[in-house]
Amino acid sequence: MAEPATGGSGARLAQDARGGSRRALSRLLTAVESRSPAAEDALRALYPAAGGAHVVGITGPPGGGKSTLVAALVARARAASRPVAVLAIDPSSPITGGAILGDRIRMQAHPADPDVFIRSMASRGHLGGLAGTTAESAAVLAACGFGLIFIETVGTGQSEVEVAAIADTTVVVQAPEMGDEIQAMKAGLLEVADVVVVNKADRPGADRAAMQLRSTLALGGEGGDPSRPRPKRPEVLVASGLTAAGVPELLAALDRLHEARAGSEQPHAARVARARAQVEGILADRTRGLLWAAGAQAGTDELMERVAAHELDPYAAADILWNRLGR
C-alpha cells in the first residue's frame, strides 16, 4: 500500500500528479500560476525530481507559425513514444486577466493521449514573452515525467529573449518573408538562439531566407569588443509545421544539442543563472506581499498618493517602505 501523502494539499496534489492524474496536474499548475500556498508545498515536494527534462524555448516574431511548428514537433515526439508537454504563453485578457487562446486550439491534436500535456498560460503583463510562473510550471511538468517540454512565447516582437534564461535550448522561428528584419534580429533574438528555423518551407523564399541567415550569422562574431563573449553560431534549418517537412531534422538537432551539453560547463552555468532568477523572483514576490499585506495597505496607499501628487519622490517612498521591512 502506498504511503499517505504528508504535508498540505499541495503535497497531495504533487503526489497525485506524479502518479499520472492529469486532473491533479491541471489543478497544481493553476495553483502555481496563482502562487497559492498549496503551490509552494507542491514545489518543495517535486523539485528534487525536476532536473531531468529537456526544456526547449520556442520564440520569434508574430506570424512565424510557432504554434503549428510546436504541434508538428509534438506529433514527431509522440511517434517515438516520448512524453511531451507544452507551455503556451498567451497574451492576457485586459478584462479577466486570463489567457487569450488565439490559434492555440490547433495544438489540441492529442486530447486522449495521456503522454501529451498542453497548457496555456496568461502572460498577465509579464514582459519578455513569458508568464511570471513559467519556470515553476516547467519544473512541475519535469517532475511529473515529461522529458521534453516546449515553452512557446507570446510572439509580440523582437525582445522575447527571457525564454533563453529558463530554457535549456532556444529555438527562434522566422517566416521566409523576413526581408531586412534580420538586421533587427541581430542584436536580440539571434544572440540567444541555439537553432534558427525558417518555418513555412512550403512558401517561396524559404531556402533563400535560410542562406541569408547563415551568411549573417557567419559574420556576426567578427570585430567588436574582444573582451565580450562571442555570440552563438546557431544552426539554421528549414521546416514546415504545416507539412511536417524538416521537423524530424529539427527534433534530431535539438536532441544532439542536449546530448552534447551533458556534463559540460555551459548547461551548468545556465542552470545556476536559472536558479538565481527563480530565487530572485520568489524574494520579489514575498517582498511585494509584505508591502501590500492587509495590515500595511493603508500606509502604502498613502505613500502612493503622495508620490502621485508629487509631494514625495519615488526614491524616498521606496526608502520608507524598505525601512518598514526592517532593512
N, C-alpha and C positions, 0 to 999 in steps of 0.2 A: 504494500500500500504506500502510495506517495505521501511524503510528509506534508502536513498542512502548511500553507503559506503563513509566514510571520510578518509582523510589521503592519503598516496601514493598508488601505485599499489599493494604493499604488503598487505595493509589493505583490498583492494578489493579482492585480491586472498584469503585472510583469510575468508572473508565473504562468497565467493562462495564455498570454500572448506567445510566450516561448513554447508552450505546449501545442500551439497550432491554431488557437482560436482567433479567427480574423475579426470577430466582433470585439474581443478584448483588445486586439491591436489597434483597431479604429478608435475605441474609447481611450486607449492610452495616448495615442497621438493627439487626440482632442485635448486631453489633459495637459500634454506637453505644450501645445500651442497656447493654451490659456494660462500656462505657468502655475498650475494649481499645486498645492502641497502633495497631492497624490502623484503628480509627475515627478517631483523630487524624490519621493520614496522609490518609485519605479526606476528612475535613472541610477540611483545608488545601487539597486539590486542588479541592474542589467549591464552597467558599464564595464565590469571585468570581462564580459563576453562580447564586447562590441568592437574589438580591434581587428577582426579578420576579413572584413569586406573590402571590395574594390569600389570606391566611391568615385563616380565619373560625373563631372560637371559639363552640362551641355548649354552653351551660351552663344550669343551672337545677336546681330540687329534683327528687328522685326521683319517678317516676310521671308526669312531664310528656310522655313519649313522644319523648324526644330521638333515640333510635336510629331509630325509624320515620320521623321527620321528616328526619333526615340521609339515610336511604335514598331518600326521595322527592326530596330536593334533588339527590342523585347522579344519579338517573334523569332528572331535568329537565336537568341539565347535559350529560349524555351525549346527550340528544335533540338538543342543539345542537352535538354533536361536540366538547365541551370535555373535555380530560383532567382527571380529578379524583381526589384522594386523600383518605383519611380516616385520622386517627389517633384511635382509640377507646381512651380510658384506662379501664381496668377495675380494680376492687379486686384486691388481691394475695391469693393463697392464703397462709394463715398457716403452711402446711406446706412448700410448694415455693417460695413467693415469686413464682410465675408469675401470669399474669392469669386471673381467674375470668371466663370469657367471658359468662356470663349470657345475655341475649337478643341478643347481637351477631350471632348466626347469621342473623338476619333481614336484615342488610345485605349478605349474600353473594348478591346477585341478579345479579351480573355476573361470574361466575367465569371466563369465556372472553374477557372484554374486556380487551385489553392497556392500554387507556387509563383503567382504573379500578384503583386500588390501595388496599386496606383493610388496616390493620394494628392489631391490638390490642396495647396496651402495659400492663404491670402498673404500678400506682402505686408499689409497693414501699415503702409507708409515707410517700411524699412527700405533704405537705399541699397544700391548695388545689385538689384535684380533678385534678391533673396527675401525670405521671411526671417524674422528675428530668431526663430527656434529651428532653423533648418538643420544645423549641426546636431542638435539634440535629437531631432526626429530621425536623422540618418543613423545615429548611434543605436536608437531603439530598433530600427529595421535590421541593422547588422547583428545585434544580439539575438534577434528572432530568426536568424538563419538565412537571411538574404545575402548571398555572397557577392552579388552585383547590384549596385544601387546607382541609378541615374538621377541627377538633380538638374532639372530644366529651369533656367532662369526666366524672368518675366518677358524679356525681349523688348526693352524700351529704348535701347540706344547703345552707344559705344562704351559706356562707362561701367558695364556689368563685369567687373573684374573681381569682385568679392568672392565669387564662387571658387576661385583658384586657392583661396585661403582655407577652404574646408574640403576640397575635393583632392583625391589622390592624382587624378588625371583630368585635365581640362580640354574640352573639345570646343572649338569655335566653328560655328556653322555659318556659311555665307552662300548667298544665291549667285548665279552666274552674272546677273546684271549689276555688278558692283561698280564698274566704272572707276572714277577717281577715289572711291571710298577706301581703297587700300591705303592711301596716304593718311587718312584719318585714323585708320585702324593701327597704324604702325606704333603709335605711342600709347595704345590702350590694349585692346583685346589681343592683338598678335603677340604682345610681350608676355602674356600669361598662357598662351596656347601651348599644349603638348601635341595636339593634332588639329589641323585646319581641314575642314571638309567643305568642298564646293558641292552643295546639295542641288537637287533638281537637275541631275545629269541628263535627264530626258529633254532638257531645253537646249537650244543652240547657245554656244559660247561657253559651256562648262569647262571644256578642256583648255580653251584659251585663258579663261579666268584662273585656272589652276596653274598654268605656266607663268602667268603674270605674278601670282602669289609666290611661286617658287623663286622667281627672279628677285622679287622684293626682299624675301627672307634671306636669300644668299648674300645680299648686300647690307643687310640690317645691322651686322655687327662690326662693319668697317668704320674706322675713325672713331671720333668721340673721346670721351674721358677714359683713359686706360685703367683708372682705378675703380671704375664701376663694373659690375658683373656684366658679362656679355648676355644679350638677350637669347632666349631659347631659339633653337632652329627646329620648329615643329615640322612633322611630316605633313605633306599636303596630299589629300586624297579626293577623289571624285566619287560621288554616290548619289543615289536617288531613293529617298524614303518612300516614294510612290510606287516604284517598280522593284525596289529592293536591290537594284544593281549596285555593286560596290559595298553593300552592307556587310557581307561576310568578311571582306578585306578590312573594313573599318573595325569590326569587333576583334579580329585577329591582331590588328595593330594595337588596340587597347590592351589586349592580353599580353602582348610582347612587352609593352612598356611596364606593365605591372610586374611581370616576372623579372625584367631586367633590373628593376629598382629594389627588389627584395634583398635586404641586407646591406644596401649601400647607404651612404650618409645623407643623400638628398631626401629620401622619404622621411628619415628620422627628423631632420630639421623641419620639414613641413609639418610633421605630427606635433612637434614641440610648439611651432607657431600656431597650429590649430588649437592646441590645449590652452595656450596663452589667451587666444581670442575668446574661447569658451569661458574661462575663468573670469576674464575681464568683463564679459557680458553678464555673468551671474552677479559679480560685485556691483555693476552699474544698476542692475535691476533691483538689488537689495537696497542700494542707496536711495533710488527713486521711491521705493516702498516706504522707507523710513521718513523721507521728506514729505510724502503725501499721505501718511497714515492719518487715521481719523483724528487722533489727538493733536497732530501738528498741522492739520489742514487750514485752520483759521489763520494762524500766524504766517503760513506760507502764502496763502491767498493775499493777505495784507501786504506782504513784501512785493508780490507780483503787481498789485495795484499801484504801489509807489514807483516801481520801475516803469510801468506803463504811463504814469503821469510825469515821468522824468524828474521825480523828486529824489530818486536814488538810482545810481548807475548799476548795471547788471553785475559788475565785478564785486561791488560792495554787498549786493544782495547774496551773491554766491558765497562770499566770506562769512556772512551772518549764518547762512544755512549750514555751511561746513562746520562752523564753531558749535552749532546746535547739535551736531552729530558727535561732538566731543573730540574733534581733531585739533 
